[in-house]
Amino acid sequence: MYILMLTRGIPTKEEPIWGIFEMQQAIALKNAGHKVVIGFIDERLKSKERFLCVFKSIGIHKKNNNGILVYDVFYMPRRFVKWMGAKKYFRFLDWQYEQLLKCIVKETGVPDVIYSHYLQINYFAVNLHNKFNIPVVGVEHWSELQRPVIADYVKKMAQQTYHKLDKLICVSEPLRDIIKKNFGVEGVVVNNIVEIDYDKVSFMKGKSNKKNDQINIVSVGRLAPPKKMDDLLRGLSQCTMPKEKWQLTIVGGGSLEAPLKALTKELRLEDNVIFTGMVSHEEVCRIMSESDFFALASGYETFGVVFIEAMSYGLPVLGTRCGGPETIINKNNGLLVDNGDIDGLVKALDTMMKTYMYYSPEAIKAEVKAKYSPKAIIPKIEKVMKEAIKK
């Protein structure tokens, strides 16, 4: 198949998680023998990849990334065009996607299917389907749909999008159920791919600098309200394990970095908590290879790829029942607590600190490989795409 993927972007050195889920799938689909092209709208204000970090030529750009042709269109940063109002802004985006598709078709031919990720992009993929009659498979990952109250603008966009897709993929069962309940559309559950280089994992484990007498905990995520890093810090501050026995490394950046550092100081955990900021995927892997278990107390997750990545290193994981983790975590690989239950979180952290060594790293890694590897996931994606093309 010739698959055109419409994505948020592609990972870069300065933004290593920008479009990373999509790129992992693109590489896996290419390796499975499909022709894959990526297209996206670049609305960033600045980037280190540009001249003086700001200037970028207007129009459509093409490059090769991991053997995949990538087209991006740049006309104006988002913050410069939103002044025009929502309707005009959406028309402007719609026009950009149309120009992007016309260029891609001219240079590479007509795709068999458009494979778009996230509601905002699925919306415009539907418009392309209406204009060019190309089947569209949309994938939904967006955590906004997991909020207790879905925002009106999200509802409106979803109502105009989901039922017009040829096929809808949801990355977890809870997300599928939310979409069915709120919008009456039945999605197909296909989990995200987690591409793991197991030779590299084994090498990193062998080179680990971990101290034998210290419990190393790792948490990875945006420093933003949905991730509830403050709950994790408060929970750890109440644990019975002596502070000199454990250390937490928080990987990620975001708007709450300063408040979280202030909270760490308030809880007298400055000597126990390390904030790394945004780091490369390779650095995340190194940190995980030196850790004993993973913990994240999210308020809502559509799936939870980061749990899978931690498990790929044989780490047991601790998470909350918030939409995604409960479909991943079981008695063989970790512990679950109720969302927002600090007392339960404290108990689970205490338990994990005392029992992490009794989990089987090899069994955890084998579970990841069996459930979330390209070999497990790509046939499911191919099946959905073939059904969309036949409609």
Protein Blocks (a to p, Z undefined) as FASTA:
>chain_A
ZZddddfbdcdfklmmgoklmmmmmmmmmmnopacddddddfbfbdfkbghhlaccedjd
dddeehiacddddfbdfklmmmnojklmmmmmmmmmmmmmmmmmmmnopafbdcdehjkl
mmmmmmmmmmnopacddddfbfklmpmbacfklmmmmmmmmmmpfbdcdfbfklmmmmmm
mnopacddddddddddfklmmmmmmmpcbdfkbccddddddddfklommmmmmmmmmpmb
dfklpccddedddjklmmmmmmmmmnopmmmpccebjadfklmmmmmmmpfbdcdddfbd
fklpmlmmmmmnopacddddehjmmmmpcfklmccddehilklmmmmmmmmmmmmmmpcf
klmmmmmmmmmgmklmmmmmmmmmmmmmmZZ
